[in-house]
Amino acid sequence: MSADQMLAFETDCHIFDGCGFPAPGLHSFLFEPLFTVGGYDFNKPMLLAVLTTVIVIGFFWAAFGRAKVVPGKLQMVGEAGYDFVRRGIVYEALGKKEGEKYVPLMVSLFFFVWIMNLWSIIPVAQFPVTSIIAFPAALALIVYVLWMYLTFKKHGFVGGLKNITGYDKSLGPVLPLAMTIEFFSNVLVRPFTHAVRLFANMFAGHVLILMFTIASWYLMNGIGFAYAGVSFVMTVVMTAFELFIQAVQAYVFVLLATNYVQGALAEHH
């Protein structure tokens, strides 16, 4: 590594000190192992994912473990969150009768994704777990397997293939082309975009917050103090905006998952 590259990563670097701006990049998403358990190395994102699991399970266990007819504050919050996903997402796509069996999965996905996103603005943690592609990909794979299973269970092998390929004999000569495009769209593109949509938004948001945070520190020297204030304000604004995006991305991820289930159960015409 050259001297210029080394200077670009110095944390005590300020403008007019003769050092480069320590811009965030891919290195901002790489973490050394924190500890090892049973031969497995745990880094920061993995630890945050485990903590997310504990928080989600612990919260709903505390809220509903001893549910009362007249709910307490914690139970009211839990019921509000559960009802938001159930009525606002699942029932809207699948209906009450068909959708009820999928509510626990969708509620779990929503809060799991949301909390993993939320770590981005939590002091000390300050990292969205979903900005590592492996985590959204694993969640998208769960939805993909469920979608495939329900498609073939509902329609059988031939009917499932028709569902996946969008078979419609009224298309005539363009039917083979349309089926090929639909097949690749559903089997390959759909799970890819489901994962990447969440990953890309959280990755970009984290980079922007890092950029303005580092810039605020970097500009704190001489006349740069005036610009550091502007950068700090942008850090606050971007953090507030990120709060909104974190919830939206959890909502969109579960909304798409529910729509995929709805598509698998829909009658083929």
Backbone as CSV, one residue per row, in Angstrom:
resi,resn,N_x,N_y,N_z,CA_x,CA_y,CA_z,C_x,C_y,C_z
1,MET,0.855,-1.192,0.000,0.000,0.000,0.000,0.893,1.246,0.000
2,SER,0.550,2.192,-0.866,1.358,3.409,-0.973,1.077,4.340,0.197
3,ALA,1.938,5.362,0.322,1.775,6.326,1.411,0.469,7.093,1.275
4,ASP,0.072,7.406,0.006,-1.172,8.130,-0.212,-2.379,7.303,0.224
5,GLN,-2.339,6.005,-0.066,-3.440,5.137,0.332,-3.513,5.011,1.848
6,MET,-2.375,4.963,2.500,-2.355,4.864,3.958,-2.941,6.124,4.587
7,LEU,-2.595,7.298,4.019,-3.112,8.547,4.558,-4.623,8.618,4.429
8,ALA,-5.159,8.002,3.376,-6.597,8.072,3.128,-7.404,7.336,4.194
9,PHE,-6.745,6.502,4.999,-7.454,5.743,6.017,-7.151,6.233,7.429
10,GLU,-6.447,7.349,7.572,-6.128,7.862,8.894,-7.363,8.528,9.510
11,THR,-7.679,8.177,10.757,-8.856,8.739,11.414,-8.585,10.092,12.056
12,ASP,-7.314,10.461,12.243,-6.994,11.760,12.838,-6.645,12.784,11.767
13,CYS,-7.086,12.515,10.552,-6.776,13.379,9.421,-7.778,14.534,9.336
14,HIS,-7.250,15.765,9.079,-8.093,16.940,8.885,-7.652,17.676,7.633
15,ILE,-8.580,18.465,7.081,-8.269,19.268,5.910,-7.152,20.257,6.252
16,PHE,-6.337,20.583,5.281,-5.177,21.473,5.401,-4.028,20.850,6.186
17,ASP,-4.158,19.574,6.555,-3.056,18.890,7.242,-2.167,18.125,6.269
18,GLY,-2.509,18.214,4.994,-1.711,17.527,3.984,-2.055,16.059,3.812
19,CYS,-3.201,15.661,4.293,-3.615,14.263,4.146,-4.909,14.193,3.346
20,GLY,-5.158,13.050,2.754,-6.333,12.884,1.924,-7.597,12.634,2.724
21,PHE,-8.734,12.858,2.105,-10.023,12.619,2.748,-10.236,11.111,2.913
22,PRO,-10.477,10.646,4.132,-10.658,9.199,4.376,-12.033,8.722,3.947
23,ALA,-12.259,8.689,2.645,-13.583,8.364,2.114,-13.990,6.933,2.450
24,PRO,-15.277,6.728,2.764,-15.752,5.365,3.006,-15.783,4.571,1.702
25,GLY,-15.684,3.280,1.808,-15.698,2.413,0.639,-15.997,0.999,1.055
26,LEU,-15.584,0.045,0.249,-15.834,-1.354,0.582,-15.170,-1.757,1.899
27,HIS,-14.048,-1.104,2.221,-13.370,-1.427,3.470,-14.247,-1.110,4.692
28,SER,-15.246,-0.226,4.501,-16.142,0.123,5.605,-17.115,-1.002,5.924
29,PHE,-17.164,-2.025,5.079,-18.092,-3.138,5.264,-17.366,-4.448,5.572
30,LEU,-16.060,-4.339,5.830,-15.261,-5.512,6.174,-14.912,-5.460,7.656
31,PHE,-15.102,-6.586,8.353,-14.890,-6.613,9.798,-14.048,-7.820,10.191
32,GLU,-13.124,-7.578,11.095,-12.334,-8.674,11.647,-13.188,-9.464,12.641
33,PRO,-12.909,-10.746,12.835,-13.675,-11.542,13.808,-13.572,-10.949,15.211
34,LEU,-14.697,-10.889,15.908,-14.717,-10.400,17.290,-14.339,-11.509,18.265
35,PHE,-14.834,-12.707,17.964,-14.527,-13.872,18.795,-14.859,-15.128,18.003
36,THR,-14.471,-16.248,18.533,-14.708,-17.534,17.872,-15.466,-18.459,18.805
37,VAL,-16.518,-19.101,18.279,-17.315,-20.046,19.061,-17.432,-21.349,18.276
38,GLY,-16.898,-22.421,18.842,-16.986,-23.718,18.183,-16.343,-23.746,16.817
39,GLY,-15.281,-22.980,16.653,-14.585,-22.954,15.372,-15.150,-21.958,14.378
40,TYR,-16.241,-21.278,14.745,-16.848,-20.288,13.854,-16.471,-18.880,14.308
41,ASP,-15.996,-18.087,13.374,-15.634,-16.701,13.674,-16.873,-15.815,13.592
42,PHE,-17.077,-15.011,14.616,-18.199,-14.077,14.632,-17.663,-12.659,14.475
43,ASN,-18.130,-12.000,13.410,-17.762,-10.602,13.254,-18.947,-9.723,13.676
44,LYS,-18.812,-8.445,13.515,-19.825,-7.504,13.998,-21.202,-7.726,13.369
45,PRO,-21.317,-7.818,12.022,-22.645,-8.044,11.435,-23.295,-9.339,11.917
46,MET,-22.520,-10.405,12.059,-23.071,-11.668,12.526,-23.589,-11.543,13.958
47,LEU,-22.830,-10.856,14.784,-23.248,-10.656,16.178,-24.530,-9.831,16.236
48,LEU,-24.623,-8.796,15.401,-25.821,-7.960,15.378,-27.029,-8.752,14.882
49,ALA,-26.808,-9.672,13.943,-27.901,-10.509,13.448,-28.410,-11.431,14.547
50,VAL,-27.485,-11.980,15.338,-27.880,-12.834,16.465,-28.643,-12.013,17.503
51,LEU,-28.151,-10.816,17.793,-28.830,-9.939,18.747,-30.227,-9.566,18.246
52,THR,-30.357,-9.372,16.937,-31.662,-9.072,16.350,-32.638,-10.210,16.601
53,THR,-32.164,-11.434,16.399,-33.004,-12.609,16.648,-33.462,-12.656,18.099
54,VAL,-32.525,-12.415,19.013,-32.840,-12.433,20.446,-33.838,-11.331,20.788
55,ILE,-33.648,-10.142,20.220,-34.536,-9.009,20.506,-35.948,-9.281,20.009
56,VAL,-36.081,-9.759,18.772,-37.407,-10.013,18.191,-38.135,-11.099,18.975
57,ILE,-37.446,-12.219,19.233,-38.065,-13.312,19.985,-38.390,-12.862,21.418
58,GLY,-37.428,-12.180,22.038,-37.625,-11.727,23.410,-38.777,-10.744,23.536
59,PHE,-38.884,-9.825,22.589,-39.959,-8.823,22.651,-41.333,-9.474,22.551
60,PHE,-41.524,-10.349,21.551,-42.842,-10.960,21.371,-43.140,-11.978,22.468
61,TRP,-42.102,-12.591,23.010,-42.315,-13.496,24.139,-42.798,-12.705,25.362
62,ALA,-42.154,-11.564,25.590,-42.556,-10.727,26.721,-43.941,-10.117,26.513
63,ALA,-44.250,-9.771,25.244,-45.527,-9.118,24.953,-46.703,-10.086,25.003
64,PHE,-46.483,-11.322,24.518,-47.603,-12.259,24.380,-47.460,-13.529,25.221
65,GLY,-46.351,-13.664,25.960,-46.158,-14.870,26.765,-47.257,-15.058,27.783
66,ARG,-47.708,-13.970,28.367,-48.823,-13.996,29.325,-49.836,-12.931,28.926
67,ALA,-50.415,-13.131,27.753,-51.357,-12.152,27.207,-52.575,-12.008,28.107
68,LYS,-53.042,-10.779,28.238,-54.191,-10.481,29.083,-55.314,-9.904,28.234
69,VAL,-56.525,-10.051,28.727,-57.685,-9.491,28.031,-57.566,-7.977,27.969
70,VAL,-57.145,-7.392,29.069,-56.853,-5.951,29.096,-55.337,-5.818,28.997
71,PRO,-54.825,-5.517,27.802,-53.376,-5.547,27.584,-52.635,-4.439,28.318
72,GLY,-51.407,-4.786,28.731,-50.523,-3.781,29.295,-49.842,-3.009,28.172
73,LYS,-48.929,-2.107,28.527,-48.289,-1.261,27.521,-47.483,-2.075,26.514
74,LEU,-46.705,-3.043,27.014,-45.877,-3.849,26.121,-46.733,-4.700,25.198
75,GLN,-47.785,-5.268,25.719,-48.682,-6.076,24.901,-49.392,-5.213,23.859
76,MET,-49.735,-3.998,24.215,-50.387,-3.085,23.263,-49.463,-2.754,22.103
77,VAL,-48.176,-2.505,22.432,-47.197,-2.224,21.370,-47.027,-3.446,20.468
78,GLY,-46.925,-4.626,21.088,-46.782,-5.852,20.316,-47.982,-6.111,19.422
79,GLU,-49.187,-5.897,19.964,-50.399,-6.100,19.180,-50.483,-5.106,18.030
80,ALA,-50.054,-3.867,18.267,-50.079,-2.856,17.211,-49.151,-3.246,16.068
81,GLY,-47.928,-3.691,16.400,-46.980,-4.106,15.367,-47.459,-5.332,14.626
82,TYR,-47.960,-6.312,15.376,-48.463,-7.553,14.777,-49.655,-7.266,13.867
83,ASP,-50.555,-6.411,14.339,-51.762,-6.096,13.577,-51.434,-5.279,12.330
84,PHE,-50.396,-4.449,12.410,-49.992,-3.656,11.244,-49.601,-4.566,10.087
85,VAL,-48.794,-5.569,10.369,-48.370,-6.492,9.310,-49.533,-7.378,8.884
86,ARG,-50.289,-7.855,9.849,-51.391,-8.773,9.533,-52.450,-8.114,8.656
87,ARG,-52.942,-6.955,9.092,-54.031,-6.307,8.363,-53.532,-5.439,7.206
88,GLY,-52.407,-4.755,7.417,-51.918,-3.815,6.415,-51.180,-4.452,5.257
89,ILE,-50.683,-5.674,5.447,-49.913,-6.323,4.377,-50.529,-7.668,3.984
90,VAL,-50.607,-8.582,4.940,-51.008,-9.952,4.614,-52.468,-10.042,4.188
91,TYR,-53.380,-9.484,4.983,-54.796,-9.560,4.645,-55.100,-8.844,3.333
92,GLU,-54.383,-7.748,3.071,-54.615,-6.993,1.840,-54.288,-7.820,0.600
93,ALA,-53.274,-8.665,0.697,-52.841,-9.457,-0.458,-53.513,-10.822,-0.527
94,LEU,-53.707,-11.462,0.620,-54.167,-12.847,0.638,-55.576,-13.025,1.189
95,GLY,-56.118,-11.998,1.807,-57.408,-12.157,2.445,-57.240,-12.752,3.835
96,LYS,-58.256,-12.615,4.659,-58.164,-13.064,6.049,-58.072,-14.575,6.162
97,LYS,-58.921,-15.289,5.428,-58.974,-16.746,5.549,-57.682,-17.403,5.085
98,GLU,-57.217,-17.034,3.906,-56.017,-17.652,3.340,-54.747,-17.109,3.965
99,GLY,-54.768,-15.842,4.368,-53.550,-15.195,4.826,-53.168,-15.467,6.265
100,GLU,-54.129,-15.873,7.089,-53.865,-16.016,8.520,-52.693,-16.949,8.813
101,LYS,-52.568,-18.030,8.060,-51.506,-19.010,8.319,-50.111,-18.465,8.005
102,TYR,-50.034,-17.386,7.200,-48.735,-16.821,6.827,-48.366,-15.589,7.656
103,VAL,-49.275,-15.156,8.528,-49.020,-13.964,9.343,-47.781,-14.108,10.225
104,PRO,-47.604,-15.212,10.964,-46.404,-15.317,11.821,-45.094,-15.173,11.048
105,LEU,-45.020,-15.790,9.861,-43.803,-15.677,9.054,-43.565,-14.240,8.621
106,MET,-44.597,-13.577,8.132,-44.439,-12.217,7.618,-44.144,-11.219,8.735
107,VAL,-44.743,-11.430,9.904,-44.443,-10.571,11.053,-42.986,-10.744,11.463
108,SER,-42.531,-11.995,11.491,-41.134,-12.276,11.850,-40.185,-11.632,10.852
109,LEU,-40.479,-11.766,9.559,-39.624,-11.166,8.531,-39.583,-9.653,8.665
110,PHE,-40.743,-9.045,8.885,-40.796,-7.585,8.972,-39.933,-7.059,10.108
111,PHE,-40.129,-7.591,11.299,-39.401,-7.067,12.451,-37.930,-7.469,12.425
112,PHE,-37.639,-8.629,11.849,-36.243,-9.042,11.730,-35.484,-8.110,10.791
113,VAL,-36.076,-7.827,9.635,-35.444,-6.909,8.673,-35.361,-5.510,9.244
114,TRP,-36.426,-5.055,9.878,-36.456,-3.694,10.415,-35.385,-3.481,11.478
115,ILE,-35.263,-4.405,12.415,-34.258,-4.255,13.471,-32.851,-4.347,12.903
116,MET,-32.629,-5.235,11.941,-31.302,-5.314,11.314,-30.960,-4.012,10.602
117,ASN,-31.968,-3.364,10.014,-31.744,-2.050,9.402,-31.465,-0.993,10.462
118,LEU,-32.191,-1.094,11.556,-32.161,-0.062,12.602,-30.802,0.044,13.293
119,TRP,-30.017,-1.020,13.264,-28.696,-0.971,13.896,-27.833,0.151,13.312
120,SER,-28.156,0.603,12.120,-27.376,1.646,11.459,-27.276,2.931,12.279
121,ILE,-28.313,3.229,13.053,-28.321,4.495,13.792,-28.213,4.280,15.303
122,ILE,-27.955,3.048,15.727,-27.789,2.766,17.149,-26.333,3.002,17.537
123,PRO,-26.059,3.839,18.554,-24.671,4.082,18.977,-23.934,2.782,19.261
124,VAL,-22.662,2.769,18.973,-21.753,1.626,19.120,-21.935,0.635,17.975
125,ALA,-23.178,0.218,17.726,-23.411,-0.711,16.603,-23.164,0.016,15.281
126,GLN,-23.989,0.988,14.980,-23.835,1.883,13.821,-23.506,1.143,12.532
127,PHE,-24.276,0.085,12.278,-24.067,-0.648,11.026,-25.333,-1.426,10.672
128,PRO,-25.889,-1.202,9.456,-27.069,-1.959,9.043,-26.665,-3.350,8.557
129,VAL,-27.130,-4.371,9.227,-26.723,-5.740,8.889,-27.112,-6.092,7.463
130,THR,-28.230,-5.552,6.998,-28.706,-5.879,5.653,-27.879,-5.232,4.551
131,SER,-26.886,-4.432,4.903,-25.979,-3.893,3.882,-24.916,-4.914,3.495
132,ILE,-24.936,-6.067,4.148,-24.120,-7.218,3.734,-25.050,-8.141,2.947
133,ILE,-24.768,-8.360,1.682,-25.689,-9.037,0.768,-26.095,-10.424,1.240
134,ALA,-25.250,-11.104,2.012,-25.561,-12.467,2.448,-26.849,-12.527,3.269
135,PHE,-27.138,-11.510,4.058,-28.315,-11.539,4.926,-29.611,-11.342,4.135
136,PRO,-29.721,-10.316,3.275,-30.927,-10.225,2.440,-31.076,-11.431,1.513
137,ALA,-29.966,-11.970,1.022,-30.036,-13.124,0.126,-30.610,-14.342,0.853
138,ALA,-30.206,-14.552,2.099,-30.721,-15.687,2.867,-32.220,-15.537,3.121
139,LEU,-32.662,-14.326,3.444,-34.083,-14.094,3.677,-34.889,-14.237,2.391
140,ALA,-34.338,-13.728,1.292,-35.011,-13.864,-0.002,-35.090,-15.329,-0.416
141,LEU,-34.086,-16.114,-0.059,-34.090,-17.543,-0.377,-35.214,-18.264,0.363
142,ILE,-35.460,-17.875,1.611,-36.564,-18.468,2.375,-37.888,-18.217,1.668
143,VAL,-38.092,-16.974,1.230,-39.320,-16.618,0.521,-39.407,-17.361,-0.810
144,TYR,-38.279,-17.471,-1.502,-38.232,-18.142,-2.806,-38.605,-19.615,-2.674
145,VAL,-38.056,-20.289,-1.670,-38.365,-21.709,-1.449,-39.843,-21.877,-1.109
146,LEU,-40.383,-20.991,-0.260,-41.801,-21.044,0.083,-42.657,-20.841,-1.157
147,TRP,-42.289,-19.883,-1.986,-43.043,-19.593,-3.212,-43.054,-20.797,-4.144
148,MET,-41.899,-21.416,-4.353,-41.812,-22.596,-5.214,-42.639,-23.745,-4.638
149,TYR,-42.512,-23.974,-3.341,-43.237,-25.073,-2.684,-44.743,-24.889,-2.838
150,LEU,-45.240,-23.684,-2.561,-46.669,-23.431,-2.653,-47.170,-23.507,-4.089
151,THR,-46.348,-23.062,-5.031,-46.743,-23.092,-6.438,-47.005,-24.523,-6.902
152,PHE,-46.075,-25.432,-6.648,-46.231,-26.809,-7.114,-47.208,-27.607,-6.247
153,LYS,-47.324,-27.236,-4.975,-48.303,-27.910,-4.119,-49.719,-27.550,-4.547
154,LYS,-49.929,-26.301,-4.903,-51.261,-25.822,-5.272,-51.676,-26.301,-6.663
155,HIS,-50.756,-26.274,-7.614,-51.115,-26.501,-9.012,-50.609,-27.821,-9.585
156,GLY,-49.785,-28.551,-8.828,-49.192,-29.750,-9.384,-47.991,-29.397,-10.251
157,PHE,-47.334,-30.398,-10.802,-46.098,-30.143,-11.553,-46.368,-29.354,-12.829
158,VAL,-47.313,-29.838,-13.645,-47.603,-29.164,-14.918,-48.214,-27.792,-14.667
159,GLY,-49.185,-27.735,-13.770,-49.801,-26.449,-13.454,-48.821,-25.470,-12.852
160,GLY,-47.880,-25.979,-12.033,-46.858,-25.117,-11.452,-45.955,-24.515,-12.504
161,LEU,-45.582,-25.330,-13.493,-44.754,-24.820,-14.594,-45.504,-23.758,-15.390
162,LYS,-46.804,-23.982,-15.591,-47.609,-22.983,-16.307,-47.673,-21.678,-15.512
163,ASN,-47.782,-21.816,-14.196,-47.835,-20.638,-13.339,-46.534,-19.855,-13.400
164,ILE,-45.418,-20.566,-13.337,-44.097,-19.927,-13.335,-43.770,-19.293,-14.685
165,THR,-44.195,-19.968,-15.768,-43.850,-19.485,-17.117,-44.907,-18.564,-17.700
166,GLY,-46.016,-18.361,-16.979,-47.060,-17.484,-17.495,-47.725,-18.017,-18.744
167,TYR,-47.936,-19.310,-18.769,-48.512,-19.954,-19.955,-49.889,-19.381,-20.271
168,ASP,-50.049,-18.950,-21.523,-51.320,-18.416,-21.999,-51.405,-18.692,-23.491
169,LYS,-52.195,-19.703,-23.870,-52.236,-20.135,-25.271,-52.784,-19.066,-26.210
170,SER,-53.461,-18.054,-25.651,-53.987,-16.981,-26.501,-52.877,-16.114,-27.089
171,LEU,-51.642,-16.257,-26.578,-50.518,-15.467,-27.103,-50.075,-15.933,-28.485
172,GLY,-50.461,-17.134,-28.838,-50.154,-17.639,-30.172,-48.678,-17.828,-30.443
173,PRO,-48.170,-17.294,-31.564,-46.779,-17.529,-31.976,-45.724,-17.005,-30.991
174,VAL,-46.075,-15.978,-30.213,-45.089,-15.395,-29.292,-45.059,-16.127,-27.952
175,LEU,-45.887,-17.171,-27.826,-45.965,-17.890,-26.560,-44.620,-18.444,-26.092
176,PRO,-43.834,-19.123,-26.964,-42.533,-19.643,-26.499,-41.603,-18.553,-25.966
177,LEU,-41.569,-17.417,-26.664,-40.718,-16.313,-26.226,-41.210,-15.739,-24.901
178,ALA,-42.519,-15.559,-24.803,-43.098,-15.007,-23.580,-42.853,-15.936,-22.395
179,MET,-42.991,-17.254,-22.614,-42.765,-18.223,-21.542,-41.305,-18.229,-21.098
180,THR,-40.380,-18.103,-22.059,-38.953,-18.081,-21.727,-38.607,-16.863,-20.876
181,ILE,-39.115,-15.703,-21.289,-38.852,-14.470,-20.540,-39.449,-14.558,-19.142
182,GLU,-40.692,-15.052,-19.057,-41.376,-15.154,-17.764,-40.660,-16.144,-16.845
183,PHE,-40.152,-17.240,-17.425,-39.456,-18.244,-16.630,-38.200,-17.654,-15.989
184,PHE,-37.372,-16.998,-16.810,-36.146,-16.413,-16.263,-36.452,-15.267,-15.307
185,SER,-37.530,-14.535,-15.588,-37.910,-13.437,-14.708,-38.300,-13.954,-13.329
186,ASN,-39.088,-15.023,-13.302,-39.576,-15.554,-12.034,-38.531,-16.368,-11.289
187,VAL,-37.820,-17.227,-12.012,-36.915,-18.171,-11.368,-35.572,-17.547,-10.997
188,LEU,-35.097,-16.606,-11.800,-33.770,-16.029,-11.555,-33.828,-14.564,-11.103
189,VAL,-34.557,-13.751,-11.841,-34.555,-12.305,-11.572,-35.304,-11.976,-10.282
190,ARG,-36.444,-12.623,-10.059,-37.273,-12.295,-8.894,-36.537,-12.437,-7.565
191,PRO,-35.922,-13.583,-7.258,-35.211,-13.667,-5.967,-34.006,-12.739,-5.893
192,PHE,-33.358,-12.503,-7.043,-32.201,-11.607,-7.078,-32.611,-10.180,-6.727
193,THR,-33.663,-9.685,-7.375,-34.099,-8.310,-7.114,-34.691,-8.165,-5.715
194,HIS,-35.307,-9.224,-5.221,-35.869,-9.183,-3.871,-34.782,-8.938,-2.833
195,ALA,-33.643,-9.603,-3.021,-32.524,-9.432,-2.093,-31.781,-8.122,-2.336
196,VAL,-31.530,-7.807,-3.601,-30.698,-6.643,-3.939,-31.401,-5.335,-3.614
197,ARG,-32.716,-5.299,-3.743,-33.449,-4.058,-3.433,-33.184,-3.631,-1.986
198,LEU,-33.275,-4.569,-1.066,-33.014,-4.279,0.348,-31.544,-3.964,0.576
199,PHE,-30.672,-4.802,0.045,-29.230,-4.617,0.223,-28.757,-3.268,-0.311
200,ALA,-29.148,-2.937,-1.545,-28.645,-1.724,-2.197,-29.073,-0.462,-1.455
201,ASN,-30.316,-0.432,-0.996,-30.800,0.745,-0.277,-30.071,0.944,1.042
202,MET,-29.856,-0.136,1.775,-29.181,-0.011,3.064,-27.683,0.245,2.886
203,PHE,-27.092,-0.335,1.858,-25.677,-0.090,1.552,-25.464,1.383,1.222
204,ALA,-26.298,1.908,0.313,-26.158,3.305,-0.107,-26.415,4.259,1.057
205,GLY,-27.433,3.961,1.862,-27.738,4.830,2.997,-26.603,4.883,4.002
206,HIS,-25.985,3.730,4.258,-24.878,3.690,5.210,-23.674,4.461,4.685
207,VAL,-23.405,4.340,3.388,-22.281,5.068,2.792,-22.497,6.573,2.899
208,LEU,-23.712,7.035,2.653,-24.004,8.469,2.734,-23.834,8.997,4.158
209,ILE,-24.345,8.256,5.128,-24.189,8.688,6.522,-22.714,8.711,6.904
210,LEU,-21.975,7.685,6.497,-20.534,7.654,6.754,-19.835,8.842,6.101
211,MET,-20.217,9.130,4.865,-19.581,10.217,4.117,-19.715,11.548,4.864
212,PHE,-20.928,11.879,5.283,-21.138,13.160,5.957,-20.564,13.160,7.367
213,THR,-20.584,12.017,8.044,-20.003,11.936,9.389,-18.498,12.148,9.348
214,ILE,-17.842,11.433,8.435,-16.379,11.570,8.295,-16.022,12.972,7.832
215,ALA,-16.843,13.523,6.909,-16.568,14.875,6.405,-16.666,15.906,7.525
216,SER,-17.616,15.713,8.444,-17.757,16.650,9.565,-16.473,16.695,10.394
217,TRP,-15.883,15.536,10.625,-14.637,15.455,11.385,-13.451,15.977,10.573
218,TYR,-13.425,15.609,9.319,-12.304,15.978,8.446,-12.206,17.493,8.259
219,LEU,-13.349,18.178,8.215,-13.373,19.618,7.951,-13.129,20.472,9.197
220,MET,-12.995,19.848,10.352,-12.811,20.607,11.591,-11.365,21.078,11.734
221,ASN,-11.025,22.067,10.920,-9.675,22.626,10.937,-9.699,23.958,10.206
222,GLY,-9.313,25.037,10.856,-9.254,26.342,10.214,-10.603,26.785,9.698
223,ILE,-10.611,27.301,8.480,-11.851,27.776,7.858,-12.824,26.637,7.587
224,GLY,-12.298,25.426,7.635,-13.139,24.255,7.392,-14.229,24.068,8.430
225,PHE,-14.093,24.716,9.615,-15.104,24.590,10.657,-16.490,25.034,10.159
226,ALA,-16.521,26.051,9.294,-17.793,26.544,8.763,-18.488,25.468,7.936
227,TYR,-17.699,24.747,7.145,-18.265,23.684,6.313,-18.570,22.433,7.137
228,ALA,-17.830,22.236,8.216,-18.084,21.083,9.083,-19.478,21.160,9.677
229,GLY,-19.922,22.376,10.009,-21.269,22.543,10.547,-22.338,22.126,9.553
230,VAL,-22.134,22.500,8.287,-23.083,22.116,7.233,-23.104,20.603,7.067
231,SER,-21.932,20.002,7.096,-21.830,18.549,6.956,-22.498,17.833,8.126
232,PHE,-22.365,18.401,9.317,-22.993,17.791,10.490,-24.514,17.851,10.380
233,VAL,-25.026,18.990,9.906,-26.473,19.112,9.702,-26.948,18.055,8.702
234,MET,-26.171,17.846,7.635,-26.528,16.829,6.648,-26.485,15.432,7.261
235,THR,-25.578,15.216,8.198,-25.520,13.923,8.894,-26.805,13.673,9.662
236,VAL,-27.287,14.708,10.357,-28.536,14.587,11.121,-29.708,14.351,10.177
237,VAL,-29.745,15.107,9.079,-30.837,14.965,8.103,-30.841,13.574,7.492
238,MET,-29.670,13.092,7.097,-29.576,11.773,6.476,-29.930,10.664,7.473
239,THR,-29.579,10.863,8.738,-29.922,9.878,9.761,-31.433,9.797,9.938
240,ALA,-32.090,10.971,9.978,-33.550,11.007,10.100,-34.203,10.365,8.876
241,PHE,-33.676,10.664,7.704,-34.206,10.081,6.466,-33.999,8.568,6.452
242,GLU,-32.856,8.146,6.974,-32.544,6.711,7.020,-33.530,5.972,7.924
243,LEU,-33.972,6.615,8.990,-34.994,6.015,9.853,-36.247,5.666,9.054
244,PHE,-36.636,6.569,8.189,-37.807,6.352,7.343,-37.548,5.228,6.339
245,ILE,-36.386,5.251,5.697,-36.046,4.251,4.694,-35.957,2.859,5.312
246,GLN,-35.443,2.772,6.517,-35.312,1.472,7.185,-36.667,0.802,7.349
247,ALA,-37.663,1.557,7.773,-39.009,1.005,7.937,-39.636,0.685,6.588
248,VAL,-39.435,1.569,5.614,-39.999,1.349,4.281,-39.441,0.085,3.643
249,GLN,-38.132,-0.134,3.776,-37.518,-1.307,3.168,-37.996,-2.602,3.816
250,ALA,-38.228,-2.580,5.120,-38.798,-3.757,5.782,-40.214,-4.000,5.268
251,TYR,-40.977,-2.925,5.105,-42.344,-3.029,4.589,-42.348,-3.579,3.167
252,VAL,-41.504,-3.044,2.308,-41.452,-3.473,0.910,-41.016,-4.929,0.799
253,PHE,-40.032,-5.326,1.602,-39.551,-6.709,1.549,-40.682,-7.683,1.881
254,VAL,-41.450,-7.384,2.924,-42.547,-8.272,3.332,-43.717,-8.171,2.356
255,LEU,-43.959,-6.972,1.830,-45.030,-6.803,0.846,-44.764,-7.661,-0.388
256,LEU,-43.525,-7.653,-0.874,-43.166,-8.482,-2.024,-43.280,-9.964,-1.688
257,ALA,-42.829,-10.334,-0.495,-42.925,-11.736,-0.077,-44.384,-12.190,-0.070
258,THR,-45.269,-11.337,0.431,-46.692,-11.672,0.475,-47.277,-11.762,-0.928
259,ASN,-46.857,-10.862,-1.809,-47.340,-10.902,-3.185,-46.866,-12.161,-3.911
260,TYR,-45.663,-12.623,-3.592,-45.172,-13.863,-4.195,-46.018,-15.046,-3.742
261,VAL,-46.367,-15.065,-2.470,-47.241,-16.128,-1.952,-48.601,-16.061,-2.632
262,GLN,-49.118,-14.853,-2.787,-50.415,-14.668,-3.440,-50.368,-15.192,-4.881
263,GLY,-49.258,-14.896,-5.579,-49.093,-15.380,-6.941,-49.029,-16.878,-7.025
264,ALA,-48.412,-17.506,-6.023,-48.300,-18.976,-5.993,-49.655,-19.627,-5.779
265,LEU,-50.526,-18.971,-5.020,-51.836,-19.552,-4.693,-52.924,-19.180,-5.684
266,ALA,-52.626,-18.198,-6.546,-53.642,-17.745,-7.494,-53.941,-18.819,-8.529
267,GLU,-55.189,-18.874,-8.939,-55.592,-19.832,-9.970,-55.035,-19.389,-11.308
268,HIS,-54.497,-20.363,-12.061,-53.935,-20.052,-13.372,-55.034,-20.069,-14.425
269,HIS,-55.011,-19.049,-15.282,-56.022,-18.971,-16.339,-55.366,-19.206,-17.700
